[in-house]
Amino acid sequence: MKILVINAGSSSLKYQVYDMTDESVLAKGLVERIGMDSSILNHKPTGKEEVTEVSEILEHTTAIRKVLDKLTHEEHGVMKSISEIQAVGHRVVHGGETFKESALVTDEVKAEIRRLIDLAPLHNPAAMMGISAAEVNMPGVPQVVVFDTAFHQTMPEHAYLYAIPRVLYNKYKVRRYGAHGTSHYYVSQIAAEYLERPIEDLKIITCHVGNGGSLTAIQNGVSVDTSMGMTPLEGLMMGTRSGDLDPAIVPYVMNKEDLTVNEVNSMLNKHSGLLAISGVSSDMREITEGMEKGEPNSTLAFNMYEYRLRKYIGSYAAAMNGVDVIVFTAGVGENSVVLRQRVLEQLTYLGVEVDEELNKIRSGEPRRISTANSKVEVLVIPTNEELVIARDTNCIVEATQ
């Protein structure tokens, strides 16, 4: 079965095509600046030359049509006909309490995703645009939705509820939902396979650290706590997001600066985090370079970022009464040697011993960076959320045939 995996944003669309006979990637790409006359389509067919096209793409239906044209192109394509695509899998950020697992797209499923837009106003509408565009371009092809929040639906009540009036949960479902669920699920499974141990016997802390970041405590193979909350703003300090802060800061600053709700929301999501503290960049690579040059603001940004990450690891070790495995993944987690080193050398109280030479190795494969004597296994595992989406899509569609 060949599956098209789509991750639709409000002005972008990422895609990959999988051949599920061997889970190989036939092609992948990105459409950017949707809604403009200078949209960019970057198409990367496996084993062929990468191609970039600039044209007017005003909405997602046209974006997917152009992607399909590239996939079937005589020179740049990877298949002869669109009919070879037997299913489409979509990433959807928020599934609320309704979706505890992936689901086949139906009218009822689409209606529920729309109902949940209040919980993810920036993300769920974009997912719906991707679903609608795929329906127009590939009528009759089954579609599956895979939710970032689904993996965290195993959290116990004491972990997902906030200490605010219960009526707000009853009426509006105000609670912790988390994010990056497909990534946390994937790397925890790979960790157990790599260590050749049953995942049900492990206490794992997965650190998905990129421009956005979250940690998850995984016990007996299920999520028992995660750092992102009702929205992706809570938790770690991130590239442009503040992460945890005293909620009283919001009305205080709004009053002092005469800010609207939208303005303060923009401040906390787009103008905070590493960008705000460094004054230079939201990119950890640039922050690290600045720190190495002795720039005080970059150094402070790095120290705050590392400190908060380390605190969450400690708190989740406490939550599970121990930890067997710590996993680093995503852009920063996989690539920042210095961040991993700084975090791990302060976790000796847990019995963590990092091997400095192993930590420096760069590889696209799962690997151990802890010493043989370390009481906690520390792994670096490249994440693959698209593969999780493709696998779920394959299973659900096959079950319906």
C-alpha positions as CSV (number, residue, x, y, z in Angstrom):
1,M,0.0,0.0,0.0
2,K,1.2,3.5,-0.9
3,I,0.3,6.2,1.6
4,L,0.5,9.9,1.3
5,V,1.2,11.5,4.7
6,I,0.1,15.2,5.1
7,N,0.9,17.7,7.8
8,A,-1.0,20.8,6.9
9,G,-0.3,24.2,8.4
10,S,-2.2,27.4,7.9
11,S,0.2,28.5,5.1
12,S,2.3,25.4,4.6
13,L,1.9,21.7,3.7
14,K,4.5,19.0,4.4
15,Y,4.2,15.6,2.8
16,Q,5.8,12.2,2.5
17,V,4.8,9.2,0.4
18,Y,5.5,5.7,1.9
19,D,5.5,2.3,0.2
20,M,4.3,0.2,3.2
21,T,5.6,-3.0,1.7
22,D,9.0,-2.1,3.2
23,E,8.1,1.3,4.8
24,S,10.4,3.1,2.4
25,V,10.0,6.8,1.6
26,L,9.3,7.4,-2.1
27,A,9.2,11.1,-1.9
28,K,8.8,14.0,0.5
29,G,8.5,17.8,0.3
30,L,7.1,21.0,1.5
31,V,4.8,23.7,0.1
32,E,5.4,27.1,1.7
33,R,3.7,30.5,1.5
34,I,0.3,29.1,0.6
35,G,-2.0,32.1,-0.1
36,M,0.6,34.1,-2.0
37,D,1.6,34.5,-5.6
38,S,5.2,33.4,-4.8
39,S,4.5,30.1,-3.1
40,I,7.4,27.6,-3.0
41,L,7.1,23.9,-3.7
42,N,10.2,21.9,-2.7
43,H,9.9,18.3,-3.9
44,K,12.5,15.6,-3.0
45,P,11.9,12.2,-4.9
46,T,14.1,9.5,-3.5
47,G,17.0,8.7,-5.8
48,K,16.2,11.6,-8.1
49,E,17.2,15.3,-8.3
50,E,15.4,17.6,-5.9
51,V,13.2,20.2,-7.6
52,T,11.9,23.6,-6.5
53,E,9.0,25.5,-8.1
54,V,7.7,29.0,-7.4
55,S,4.1,29.7,-8.4
56,E,0.8,31.1,-7.2
57,I,-0.8,28.8,-4.7
58,L,-3.8,30.5,-3.0
59,E,-5.2,27.6,-1.0
60,H,-4.6,24.0,0.1
61,T,-6.6,22.3,-2.7
62,T,-4.2,23.8,-5.3
63,A,-1.2,22.9,-3.1
64,I,-2.1,19.2,-3.0
65,R,-2.9,19.2,-6.7
66,K,0.6,20.5,-7.5
67,V,2.1,17.9,-5.1
68,L,0.2,15.2,-6.9
69,D,1.4,16.6,-10.2
70,K,5.0,16.3,-9.0
71,L,4.5,12.8,-7.6
72,T,3.3,11.6,-11.1
73,H,5.7,13.8,-13.2
74,E,7.5,11.9,-15.9
75,E,10.9,13.2,-14.7
76,H,10.4,14.0,-11.0
77,G,7.7,11.6,-10.1
78,V,7.7,8.3,-8.2
79,M,4.5,6.7,-9.5
80,K,2.6,6.6,-12.8
81,S,-0.8,7.5,-11.5
82,I,-2.5,9.1,-8.6
83,S,-4.5,6.0,-8.3
84,E,-1.5,4.3,-6.8
85,I,-2.1,6.2,-3.6
86,Q,-4.4,4.0,-1.6
87,A,-4.7,6.1,1.5
88,V,-4.0,9.5,3.0
89,G,-2.9,10.0,6.6
90,H,-3.2,13.4,8.3
91,R,-1.5,14.9,11.4
92,V,-4.1,16.6,13.6
93,V,-2.8,18.4,16.7
94,H,-5.8,18.2,19.0
95,G,-8.2,15.3,19.4
96,G,-9.5,16.4,22.9
97,E,-10.9,13.6,25.0
98,T,-12.8,12.2,22.0
99,F,-9.9,10.6,20.2
100,K,-7.8,8.2,22.2
101,E,-6.4,6.7,19.0
102,S,-6.3,7.4,15.3
103,A,-9.5,7.3,13.3
104,L,-10.9,6.8,9.8
105,V,-12.2,10.1,8.4
106,T,-16.0,10.3,8.3
107,D,-18.5,13.1,8.4
108,E,-18.8,12.5,12.2
109,V,-15.0,12.6,12.7
110,K,-14.7,15.9,10.7
111,A,-17.5,17.4,12.7
112,E,-15.8,16.5,16.0
113,I,-12.5,18.0,14.8
114,R,-14.3,21.2,14.0
115,R,-15.9,21.2,17.4
116,L,-12.5,21.0,19.0
117,I,-11.2,24.1,17.1
118,D,-11.5,26.2,20.3
119,L,-8.8,23.9,21.9
120,A,-6.4,24.4,18.9
121,P,-7.5,27.4,17.0
122,L,-4.2,27.7,15.1
123,H,-3.8,24.0,14.2
124,N,-7.1,22.1,13.8
125,P,-8.5,24.5,11.1
126,A,-5.3,23.9,9.0
127,A,-5.8,20.1,9.4
128,M,-9.3,20.4,8.2
129,M,-8.1,22.4,5.1
130,G,-5.7,19.5,4.4
131,I,-8.5,16.9,4.7
132,S,-10.9,18.8,2.5
133,A,-8.2,19.4,-0.1
134,A,-7.3,15.7,-0.2
135,E,-11.0,14.8,-0.6
136,V,-11.3,17.2,-3.6
137,N,-8.1,15.9,-5.3
138,M,-8.5,12.2,-4.4
139,P,-12.2,11.5,-4.1
140,G,-13.0,8.1,-2.6
141,V,-9.5,7.5,-1.3
142,P,-9.7,6.6,2.5
143,Q,-8.2,9.1,4.9
144,V,-7.1,8.7,8.4
145,V,-6.4,11.3,11.1
146,V,-3.6,10.8,13.7
147,F,-3.7,13.0,16.8
148,D,-0.8,14.5,18.7
149,T,-2.9,14.4,21.9
150,A,-4.0,10.7,21.6
151,F,-1.0,9.1,23.3
152,H,-1.5,11.3,26.4
153,Q,-5.1,10.2,27.0
154,T,-3.7,7.5,29.4
155,M,-2.7,10.2,31.9
156,P,-4.4,9.8,35.3
157,E,-6.9,12.4,36.5
158,H,-4.5,13.8,39.1
159,A,-2.0,14.5,36.3
160,Y,-4.2,16.1,33.7
161,L,-6.5,18.3,35.9
162,Y,-5.7,21.8,36.9
163,A,-6.4,23.1,40.4
164,I,-9.1,25.4,39.3
165,P,-12.9,25.2,39.7
166,R,-14.1,21.8,38.4
167,V,-16.9,23.4,36.5
168,L,-14.4,24.7,34.0
169,Y,-13.4,21.2,33.1
170,N,-17.0,19.9,33.1
171,K,-18.2,22.7,30.8
172,Y,-15.1,23.5,28.6
173,K,-12.8,20.6,29.1
174,V,-10.0,22.7,30.5
175,R,-7.3,20.2,31.3
176,R,-3.8,19.0,30.3
177,Y,-3.7,17.4,26.8
178,G,-0.1,17.5,25.8
179,A,1.4,17.4,22.3
180,H,4.0,15.6,20.3
181,G,2.3,12.3,21.2
182,T,3.3,10.5,18.0
183,S,7.0,11.4,18.6
184,H,7.0,10.4,22.3
185,Y,5.2,7.1,21.4
186,Y,7.7,6.3,18.6
187,V,10.9,7.0,20.4
188,S,9.8,5.1,23.5
189,Q,9.0,2.1,21.4
190,I,12.3,2.3,19.6
191,A,14.1,2.7,23.0
192,A,12.6,-0.6,24.3
193,E,13.5,-2.4,21.0
194,Y,17.1,-1.0,21.1
195,L,17.6,-2.1,24.7
196,E,15.8,-5.4,24.0
197,R,13.6,-5.0,27.0
198,P,9.8,-5.1,27.3
199,I,8.5,-1.5,27.4
200,E,6.0,-2.6,30.1
201,D,9.0,-3.0,32.4
202,L,10.5,0.4,31.8
203,K,10.2,3.9,33.2
204,I,11.1,6.2,30.3
205,I,11.5,10.0,30.1
206,T,11.3,11.2,26.5
207,C,12.6,14.6,25.7
208,H,11.2,16.0,22.4
209,V,13.3,19.1,22.2
210,G,13.1,21.3,19.1
211,N,11.8,24.8,18.4
212,G,8.8,23.6,20.4
213,G,9.5,21.1,23.1
214,S,7.9,18.7,25.6
215,L,8.8,15.9,28.0
216,T,6.8,12.9,28.7
217,A,6.9,10.4,31.6
218,I,6.2,6.9,30.2
219,Q,5.5,4.1,32.6
220,N,4.6,0.6,31.5
221,G,4.4,1.8,27.9
222,V,1.8,4.6,28.5
223,S,2.0,8.3,29.1
224,V,1.5,9.2,32.7
225,D,2.4,12.9,32.5
226,T,3.6,15.4,29.9
227,S,4.9,19.0,30.1
228,M,2.6,20.7,27.5
229,G,-0.8,21.6,28.9
230,M,-4.1,22.5,27.4
231,T,-2.1,24.2,24.7
232,P,1.5,23.9,23.5
233,L,2.4,27.0,25.5
234,E,2.9,25.3,28.9
235,G,6.1,23.5,30.0
236,L,9.6,24.0,28.8
237,M,11.1,27.2,27.6
238,M,11.0,27.0,23.8
239,G,12.2,28.9,20.8
240,T,9.6,31.6,20.9
241,R,7.2,30.3,23.6
242,S,7.6,31.3,27.3
243,G,6.7,27.9,28.8
244,D,5.8,27.9,32.5
245,L,5.1,31.3,34.1
246,D,3.1,32.7,37.0
247,P,-0.4,33.1,35.5
248,A,-0.8,36.4,37.4
249,I,1.8,37.9,35.0
250,V,-0.8,37.9,32.2
251,P,-3.3,40.3,33.7
252,Y,-0.5,42.4,35.3
253,V,1.3,43.0,32.0
254,M,-2.0,43.5,30.1
255,N,-2.9,46.2,32.6
256,K,0.5,47.9,32.6
257,E,1.0,47.8,28.8
258,D,-2.7,48.1,27.8
259,L,-2.5,44.9,25.8
260,T,-5.4,43.0,24.3
261,V,-5.9,39.3,24.7
262,N,-4.6,38.7,21.2
263,E,-1.5,40.8,21.8
264,V,-0.5,39.1,25.0
265,N,-1.2,35.7,23.4
266,S,1.2,36.7,20.6
267,M,3.8,37.9,23.0
268,L,3.8,34.6,24.9
269,N,3.8,32.3,21.8
270,K,5.8,34.2,19.3
271,H,8.0,36.7,21.1
272,S,9.2,34.9,24.2
273,G,11.5,32.0,25.0
274,L,15.0,31.9,23.6
275,L,14.2,34.7,21.2
276,A,13.2,37.1,24.0
277,I,16.1,36.3,26.4
278,S,18.9,36.2,23.8
279,G,17.6,39.1,21.8
280,V,19.2,37.4,18.8
281,S,17.5,34.2,17.7
282,S,15.1,31.4,18.6
283,D,17.6,28.9,17.0
284,M,19.6,26.9,19.5
285,R,22.5,26.7,17.1
286,E,22.9,30.4,17.0
287,I,22.3,30.6,20.8
288,T,25.1,28.1,21.3
289,E,27.5,30.0,19.0
290,G,26.8,33.2,20.9
291,M,27.4,31.5,24.2
292,E,30.8,30.1,22.9
293,K,31.7,33.7,21.9
294,G,30.9,34.9,25.4
295,E,27.8,36.8,24.6
296,P,26.0,37.2,28.0
297,N,22.4,37.2,26.7
298,S,23.0,34.0,24.6
299,T,24.6,32.4,27.7
300,L,21.7,33.3,29.9
301,A,19.2,32.0,27.3
302,F,21.1,28.7,27.1
303,N,21.3,28.4,30.9
304,M,17.6,29.0,31.4
305,Y,16.7,26.6,28.7
306,E,18.9,23.8,30.0
307,Y,17.9,24.4,33.6
308,R,14.2,24.1,32.9
309,L,14.8,21.0,30.8
310,R,16.8,19.4,33.7
311,K,14.1,20.3,36.3
312,Y,11.4,18.6,34.3
313,I,13.5,15.4,34.0
314,G,14.0,15.4,37.8
315,S,10.3,16.0,38.4
316,Y,9.3,13.1,36.1
317,A,11.8,10.8,37.8
318,A,10.0,11.7,41.1
319,A,6.6,11.2,39.5
320,M,7.5,7.6,38.5
321,N,9.6,6.9,41.5
322,G,12.7,6.4,39.3
323,V,13.8,6.3,35.7
324,D,15.4,3.6,33.6
325,V,15.8,5.4,30.3
326,I,16.1,9.0,29.2
327,V,15.6,9.7,25.5
328,F,16.6,12.8,23.5
329,T,14.9,13.5,20.2
330,A,13.8,16.2,17.7
331,G,16.0,18.9,16.3
332,V,17.8,20.2,19.4
333,G,17.6,16.9,21.3
334,E,19.2,15.0,18.5
335,N,21.8,17.6,17.4
336,S,22.9,19.7,20.4
337,V,25.9,17.9,21.9
338,V,26.5,20.7,24.4
339,L,22.9,20.8,25.7
340,R,22.8,17.0,26.3
341,Q,26.2,17.2,28.1
342,R,25.2,20.1,30.3
343,V,21.9,18.4,31.3
344,L,23.3,15.0,31.9
345,E,26.3,16.0,34.0
346,Q,23.9,17.5,36.5
347,L,21.9,14.3,36.8
348,T,24.5,12.2,38.7
349,Y,22.1,12.0,41.7
350,L,20.0,9.7,39.5
351,G,23.0,7.6,38.6
352,V,23.4,9.1,35.2
353,E,26.9,8.8,33.7
354,V,27.3,10.3,30.2
355,D,30.1,9.1,27.9
356,E,31.5,12.3,26.5
357,E,32.9,10.7,23.3
358,L,29.7,8.8,22.5
359,N,27.7,12.0,23.1
360,K,29.8,13.7,20.4
361,I,29.1,11.1,17.7
362,R,26.6,12.3,15.1
363,S,24.4,9.6,13.6
364,G,21.0,9.2,12.1
365,E,20.5,6.0,14.0
366,P,19.4,5.3,17.6
367,R,22.4,5.2,19.9
368,R,23.5,5.0,23.5
369,I,25.4,8.0,25.0
370,S,25.6,6.8,28.6
371,T,28.5,4.8,30.0
372,A,28.4,1.0,30.8
373,N,28.2,1.9,34.5
374,S,25.4,4.4,34.2
375,K,22.3,3.3,36.3
376,V,20.1,5.1,33.7
377,E,20.3,4.3,30.0
378,V,20.6,7.5,27.9
379,L,19.7,7.3,24.2
380,V,19.5,9.6,21.3
381,I,16.8,8.5,18.9
382,P,15.8,10.3,15.7
383,T,12.0,10.7,15.7
384,N,9.8,9.7,12.9
385,E,6.2,11.1,13.4
386,E,5.4,10.6,9.7
387,L,6.1,6.8,9.9
388,V,3.8,6.5,12.9
389,I,1.1,8.3,10.8
390,A,1.7,6.0,7.9
391,R,1.6,2.9,10.0
392,D,-1.7,3.9,11.7
393,T,-3.2,4.8,8.4
394,N,-2.2,1.4,6.9
395,C,-3.6,-0.6,9.9
396,I,-6.9,1.3,9.9
397,V,-7.5,1.1,6.2
398,E,-6.6,-2.5,6.0
399,A,-9.0,-3.3,8.8
400,T,-11.8,-1.7,6.8
401,Q,-11.2,-3.6,3.6
